[in-house]
Amino acid sequence: MQNNECIRICDHFSEYQENTLSSEIKAGVDNHLSLCGACNELFRELSQVLENLHNLPTIHTRSDFTSTLMERIDAMNQESFWQKIYSSSYTRVAGYAIAAGLVVALGLNLWMDPIVPLNPKGRQNYATEQKSQIPGAVTIAEGLDSTRGLQDDSLRAQQETIHSATQSLQLVNGTE
């Protein structure tokens, strides 16, 4: 094909071959084919292919061939519920957003409360009961921050008073 006129004429080849063009357009195609050797050769090759297709033997099938074929095609095209969800672009975007959120949450958690091995004494972060070093006093509970290895607070009972780092509580017997 050499120019836009060739492209326009080639668009009419099928209708020209089937003789379904208006007489005006058919005359234009005839005129162009007589002047343009490239389009004439292309039309001749197209005509040969169509003739070969029409000369193929007829294949006989069962009467339900088309319906059976269409059922099989429909079955192949049907996706399961989970396949539809997985193939949805919204689902993938939501999945990526959730994964990113979990990564950020985990990062913030580790940044704010880092995982530290047990303190050198091997104690964990919970209250313990032990004897006080003050004579006559018993430590009731002691809070230990295992991340820093420091004692945060403790409760000591000494006679009728319970002491902590910031407060004291006087125990009173209601029968006296």
Stockholm file with secondary structure:
# STOCKHOLM 1.0

chainA/1-176         MQNNECIRICDHFSEYQENTLSSEIKAGVDNHLSLCGACNELFRELSQVLENLHNLPTIHTRSDFTSTLMERIDAMNQESFWQKIYSSSYTRVAGYAIAAGLVVALGLNLWMDPIVPLNPKGRQNYATEQKSQIPGAVTIAEGLDSTRGLQDDSLRAQQETIHSATQSLQLVNGTE
#=GR chainA/1-176 SS CCSHHHHHHHTTHHHHHHTCSCHHHHHHHHHHHHHCHHHHHHHHHHHHHHHHHHTSCCCCCCTTHHHHHHHHHHHHHCCCHHHHHHHCHHHHHHHHHHHHHHHHHHHHHHHHSCCCCCCTTCCCSSCEEEECSSTTEEEEEEEEETTTTEEEEEEEEETTEEECSSCEEECCCTTC
#=GC SS_cons         CCSHHHHHHHTTHHHHHHTCSCHHHHHHHHHHHHHCHHHHHHHHHHHHHHHHHHTSCCCCCCTTHHHHHHHHHHHHHCCCHHHHHHHCHHHHHHHHHHHHHHHHHHHHHHHHSCCCCCCTTCCCSSCEEEECSSTTEEEEEEEEETTTTEEEEEEEEETTEEECSSCEEECCCTTC
//
